[in-house]
Amino acid sequence: MAGFKPRGIIPQKYSTTVFAFFMALLMSMLMSLVISIFNVGLVSNIISIWLRAWVFAFVVAFPVTLVVSPLVRKLVALVVID
């Protein structure tokens, strides 16, 4: 794939929101899967249990990520050396 250059479709000014979206999507996916398996085991309907949990987790995680991000940036600035 020499010369392949991906092109974005969303303007740079939305990068914080796009980052929060993907972070919330992936973290809620993985965490809801792990917690679902931990709670009920590998039962025959684990996929439907997990997908229901994932939707709920994402609905919570996305706005929380948007709200908490400024605080996290400030905390990182306090502990990282220039």
KOLZABA-849443 format. One record per residue (C-alpha): residue number from 0; residue in one letter; x, y, z. Coordinates in steps of 0.1 Angstrom, whole numbers, m for minus. Layout:
N
+-----+--------+-------+-------+-------+
! num ! residu !     u !     v !     w !
+-----+--------+-------+-------+-------+
! NUM !      A !     X !     Y !     Z !
...
+-----+--------+-------+-------+-------+
This chain:
82
+-----+--------+-------+-------+-------+
! num ! residu !     u !     v !     w !
+-----+--------+-------+-------+-------+
!   0 !      M !     0 !     0 !     0 !
!   1 !      A !    28 !    24 !    m8 !
!   2 !      G !    14 !    59 !   m12 !
!   3 !      F !   m18 !    53 !     7 !
!   4 !      K !   m28 !    85 !    24 !
!   5 !      P !   m60 !    83 !    45 !
!   6 !      R !   m83 !   113 !    43 !
!   7 !      G !  m104 !   126 !    71 !
!   8 !      I !  m140 !   135 !    67 !
!   9 !      I !  m146 !   155 !    99 !
!  10 !      P !  m131 !   190 !   104 !
!  11 !      Q !  m103 !   194 !   128 !
!  12 !      K !  m123 !   216 !   151 !
!  13 !      Y !  m144 !   186 !   161 !
!  14 !      S !  m114 !   164 !   170 !
!  15 !      T !  m121 !   166 !   208 !
!  16 !      T !  m156 !   153 !   203 !
!  17 !      V !  m145 !   126 !   178 !
!  18 !      F !  m118 !   115 !   202 !
!  19 !      A !  m143 !   112 !   230 !
!  20 !      F !  m168 !    93 !   208 !
!  21 !      F !  m142 !    67 !   198 !
!  22 !      M !  m128 !    64 !   233 !
!  23 !      A !  m162 !    59 !   248 !
!  24 !      L !  m172 !    35 !   221 !
!  25 !      L !  m142 !    12 !   225 !
!  26 !      M !  m139 !    14 !   263 !
!  27 !      S !  m176 !     8 !   268 !
!  28 !      M !  m174 !   m21 !   243 !
!  29 !      L !  m145 !   m38 !   261 !
!  30 !      M !  m156 !   m31 !   297 !
!  31 !      S !  m192 !   m42 !   291 !
!  32 !      L !  m180 !   m74 !   275 !
!  33 !      V !  m157 !   m82 !   304 !
!  34 !      I !  m182 !   m73 !   330 !
!  35 !      S !  m210 !   m93 !   313 !
!  36 !      I !  m188 !  m124 !   311 !
!  37 !      F !  m178 !  m119 !   347 !
!  38 !      N !  m214 !  m116 !   359 !
!  39 !      V !  m231 !  m143 !   339 !
!  40 !      G !  m203 !  m164 !   324 !
!  41 !      L !  m201 !  m176 !   288 !
!  42 !      V !  m238 !  m185 !   286 !
!  43 !      S !  m256 !  m192 !   253 !
!  44 !      N !  m271 !  m157 !   251 !
!  45 !      I !  m240 !  m138 !   261 !
!  46 !      I !  m239 !  m118 !   229 !
!  47 !      S !  m274 !  m103 !   234 !
!  48 !      I !  m267 !   m97 !   271 !
!  49 !      W !  m234 !   m79 !   261 !
!  50 !      L !  m249 !   m58 !   233 !
!  51 !      R !  m277 !   m46 !   256 !
!  52 !      A !  m251 !   m37 !   283 !
!  53 !      W !  m229 !   m21 !   256 !
!  54 !      V !  m256 !     2 !   244 !
!  55 !      F !  m264 !    13 !   279 !
!  56 !      A !  m226 !    17 !   288 !
!  57 !      F !  m220 !    38 !   257 !
!  58 !      V !  m250 !    61 !   263 !
!  59 !      V !  m234 !    69 !   297 !
!  60 !      A !  m197 !    68 !   287 !
!  61 !      F !  m199 !    93 !   258 !
!  62 !      P !  m213 !   123 !   277 !
!  63 !      V !  m191 !   114 !   307 !
!  64 !      T !  m160 !   114 !   285 !
!  65 !      L !  m170 !   148 !   271 !
!  66 !      V !  m175 !   163 !   306 !
!  67 !      V !  m144 !   147 !   323 !
!  68 !      S !  m119 !   154 !   295 !
!  69 !      P !  m110 !   189 !   305 !
!  70 !      L !  m103 !   178 !   341 !
!  71 !      V !   m82 !   149 !   328 !
!  72 !      R !   m62 !   173 !   306 !
!  73 !      K !   m55 !   195 !   336 !
!  74 !      L !   m44 !   165 !   357 !
!  75 !      V !   m21 !   153 !   329 !
!  76 !      A !    m6 !   188 !   327 !
!  77 !      L !     1 !   187 !   365 !
!  78 !      V !    21 !   154 !   363 !
!  79 !      V !    38 !   157 !   329 !
!  80 !      I !    72 !   175 !   326 !
!  81 !      D !    78 !   198 !   296 !
+-----+--------+-------+-------+-------+
